[in-house]
Amino acid sequence: MTNKKWLKTSMAIIMASAMLIAGCSNGGEKNAGNKEGGKTEGSEVSTEPVTFTYFGFGSNKDVLASDTTIGKVLQQQTGVDWKMEFVVGDASTKSGVMIAGGEYPDVISPVAELEKLIDAGALIPLNDLIEEHAPNIKRVYGDYMDKIKSEDGNIYILPYTANVNGYLTEPDVGQGAFWIQRRVLKEFGYPEVKTLDQYFELIEKYQAKYPAMDGKNTIGFITSAGVSGDFYSITNVPMHLAGYPNDGNVMVDMNTHEAKVYAASDYEKKWLTALNDINSKGLLDPETFTANKDQYLAKLTSGRVLGYFNYGWQTGDATNNLKAAGNDDLRYVGLPIVFDESIKDAYIDPPAFVNNRGIGISVSAKDPVRIIKYWDNLLTEENQKLVQWGQEGETYSKNEEGRFVMDKQQLANRNDNEFKRSYGWAYFDYEWPRYGSNSILEDGNSYSVGNQPEVAAANYTEGDLKLLEAYNVETFSKMFAQPVERPWYPAWSILKEQGSPEQIFNQKSEDLQKKYYPKLVFASKSAYESIWNEYVKEFGKLDVAGFEAFITNKVKERVAGNW
Amino acid sequence: MLMLMSLPFLAWVILFKYVPLWGWTIAFQKFKPAKGIFDQKWVGLDNFTFLFKEEAFYLVLRNTIVMSSINLVLGFLTAIVLALLLNELRSVYFKRTVQTISYLPHFISWVVAANIVQTALSPEGIVNILLLKLQLIDQPILWLGKGEYFWGILGVSEIWKNVGWNTIIYLAAILTIDPAQYEAAEMDGASRFQRIWHITLPGMRPVIVILLIMNLGFILESGFEPQYLLGNSMNVDYSENLDIFVLKYGMQMNNYGLATAAGMFKTVVSFIFLIAANHIAKRLGQSRLY
């Protein structure tokens, strides 16, 4: 008896709330005023507390959004909370399991698993949702509409790189570079280092002078080729040395827009010969191909490494720790190294739009409208300030000219991994719908903290300033050439169909490179040529021409405006 | 009545063991996860052709068989020997301690275990330091950088991780042996070693044979995690096994057809091994699976 009563009551409640929601979304404008709590614009949807699930294929620690300061604020605005989970272990295995099970979290940030999830029909098209419920999304992504639509005309994800109100270049180097320890430059009076030969020569000279540090041998040069999934840190280098930005495994000609695979090319040979050379001189870390991520980062933070190649974001943890340790001599500075002096470097990304990294709503989502509204609310200028800068007076301040600045403590917090987690920056400042990192806020301030010149300047240590002065530049990125517009950039984001010949080519060429790189680098001088020829022969068996034609075609389409 | 009682189990077997075999049809399709099984594109034997035409396939097949043979033989020997040794221990306290320590590594995940192995084997790791101190080598060895060492490293790691755990079933088998036999043997003046040889080992034999037959059925399952985690570009020719190959060309490219084809191949080979082993056991008059 009581049971039945309970059932009836709950049914009634469900019916009532269903009608309420239905009523609200139909006659939104009329009812909006009656609702309590919903202060943000266009909040005709319910603000009843609800918890959705979020899954990120980037690495992070699981968290409940409302446990972070930013998540709490956003929850107060919308009533929506998030159970945020991140991948542990192998991402592609995880996505495979997700697809096989057919059950998804409400929203997914698929990173490299996007193709697979779209292929499996895991994400819903957002076109109509955006059209009906999301003025802010339209504002932010409006200029990019043709680029975020996939070939079938649907929008499956909202990318992270849509720049708003202009383009601000970064003061620090976050991209690829040949990094060198500052004490090396200091020792030799801050010389100009342009070419690969000069770079290795300098390291060699330094190591001859100071072979050990704290009783352990210094390491001349290293890359993170041993880290599983990071093998591109060594295979991408010839492209940069030849003066091209990171287009993946091809170099695209500026004029003809022809894409060329540079694996097994003369560029690659030059690079590998150089590595072979420094290995025979004992400058290359023997663990180049075997150290895992922990071991690798431990080496960098130990200060024993004199030089390394990496993309800035690959070693963020290590460089932050080094900075926190406070010894400027043991920190690194990125240099735009090229094969010879006639080449103009292109390490810094040209203004680009990456359309295959973003966030989407899954087919399992219970309430896509609510989610799109949450995103739309997230994209208000106010909230975008929140996810980057935090709250005024607490995590940043305004000076008389209205510029955003941070004092020492605030800045330390902004760079501290623990604080970033508890405040929510670690969760909300990247893998959500957002302005691109190079955006400018309406009041003229930089969107991202690191790009604000005042903050960058305040961020510099004495050692930084000395170094900048020695090279006569204002910011570290000024040591690099200004990027040139490349309308297709980056070519690596070109979508390749699952299981297509292009994907198989990628896999097979990577397999070959993995096999032959260590052989070549550690080869004796006499054996080098024959191993190289064997590698070229093996590589020739792959359908290089077919792959190049595919990429060239897509590049040309992009140049013509069809993304 | 008995027939009736077995019905639910029959249903269970059909539902969970035979119905999924239907999924093998995926091996003959270009499978798209979101579509129903009848909307798939049929490609005939394409997936098998890709597999058997691929040079790398035979390499990974070799690696798989070698590594799982190593695991099988070493795993058996060490577990049986450890069980015998533990059984001979008088002090219960010491026995318990040894057992606990030896099966603890079984409970750490391979991710952690592989990290321990990697750290121990790095040029500045404990293994090299030890060998240098003992003056057995004069240069640190890059253990994980030499492909030829990989199988050995894997074998030792597997034993370290699983020997204690594998021992449990043998210890249980030993417990079933009638103590009267030991007493009788002791009366007749059998030495400790003779007792092991003539009573304990024959007493364990049924369990050993059954486990051997069953494990032969897994001859193409050399494990996935240790190879994946310890493998790198320098030992890839020795470390890459069938499962990693399937992961790369099947799962990562959403090519489930290929993955299923490889799975089918594995099942067929395992089946042959299982039947052959069982047949041999039958011939030798040993206990067997069926």
Contacts between the chains, C-beta under 8 A, distances in Angstrom:
chain1	res1	chain2	res2	distance
A	89	B	111	6.7
A	90	B	228	7.6
A	90	B	247	8.0
A	92	B	247	7.4
A	92	B	251	6.3
A	92	B	252	4.5
A	93	B	247	7.1
A	93	B	251	6.8
A	96	B	251	4.7
A	96	B	252	8.0
A	96	B	254	7.9
A	99	B	33	4.9
A	99	B	254	7.8
A	100	B	33	6.9
A	102	B	33	7.5
A	115	B	254	7.7
A	116	B	254	4.9
A	119	B	32	6.8
A	119	B	33	7.7
A	119	B	254	5.5
A	120	B	32	7.3
A	120	B	33	4.2
A	120	B	34	5.2
A	120	B	254	7.2
A	121	B	33	7.6
A	121	B	34	3.5
A	122	B	34	7.7
A	216	B	124	7.8
A	225	B	233	6.9
A	226	B	232	5.7
A	226	B	233	7.7
A	228	B	228	7.9
A	228	B	229	7.9
A	228	B	232	7.4
A	231	B	233	6.7
A	286	B	123	6.1
A	286	B	142	5.5
A	286	B	145	7.2
A	287	B	122	6.5
A	287	B	123	6.4
A	287	B	142	7.0
A	287	B	145	7.7
A	289	B	145	6.6
A	289	B	232	5.7
A	289	B	233	4.9
A	289	B	234	4.9
A	290	B	118	7.9
A	290	B	122	7.7
A	290	B	142	6.4
A	290	B	144	4.8
A	290	B	145	5.0
A	290	B	232	5.1
A	290	B	234	6.1
A	291	B	122	7.2
A	292	B	115	7.0
A	292	B	118	5.6
A	294	B	115	6.9
A	295	B	118	7.0
A	295	B	119	7.2
A	295	B	122	6.3
A	498	B	253	5.6
A	498	B	254	3.9
A	498	B	255	7.2
A	499	B	30	7.6
A	499	B	253	4.5
A	499	B	254	6.0
A	499	B	255	4.2
A	499	B	258	7.9
A	503	B	253	5.2
A	504	B	249	7.3
A	504	B	253	7.2
A	507	B	248	6.0
A	507	B	249	6.6
A	507	B	252	7.7
A	507	B	253	7.3
A	511	B	56	7.3
A	511	B	236	7.8
A	511	B	248	7.9
A	514	B	233	3.9
A	514	B	236	5.9
A	515	B	233	6.8
A	515	B	236	6.0
A	515	B	237	7.0
A	517	B	233	6.3
A	518	B	145	7.4
A	518	B	233	5.4
A	518	B	234	4.5
